[in-house]
Amino acid sequence: MGAVIDDCCPEPVAGPVVDARALRHAWTALGPLALGGWPVHCGLGPQHREETLAVLDEVLAGLYLAVDADGRLRWLGKAHRDGGVGARLRDHFRHPERARVFAGVLVVAADPFSPPQAIKAAEGRTADLIGLRGRMGPRTWPVVTEAQWLALVTAQSALRVGRPRPAGAGSGDRSAAPA
């Protein structure tokens, strides 16, 4: 899991209980970039942590909502990098104050070919829809207008773009055609 940092930060402030409304906002914020089924609660307690992180290593992009034992939001974050959500949570667990309070996580997976700025915009949009700004201590989320968010999350991702056809396969390329 990497080196543990001494209690360097205050314990993350408890936010609202993560309910269907909060999850719907996270799902909606990803728009057409959302993948997979409805998020389910995955345990992050000591008995489930490694198993959960191994599963979340497969989720390369998305939003995650870390909750405490009472289901209150302790962290809204995004992942869009090698190792995905599992690696991002391992980063959090290097902070003992987070490792103590993160009891579970709910993940809204995103198309791994999504533009990183779109995932970032979805994180900010989720914070706004849930009403987190100013409620969870010094945490900050990306600020985007509704128009910026919409333009980013509706842009066509690389996964949905067709592969170019090889030369001479009816693609209009005449260079391979016999003279």
Secondary structure, DSSP 8 states (H G I E B T S, - for coil): ------S-S-------B--HHHHHHHHHHHGGGB-SS----EE-STTTHHHHHHHHTT--EEEEEEE-TTSBEEEEEEEESTTHHHHHHHHHHTSHHHHHH--EEEEEEB-TTS-HHHHHHHHHHHHHHHT-TTTSTT-------HHHHHHHHTS--GGGS-----TTSSSS--TTS--
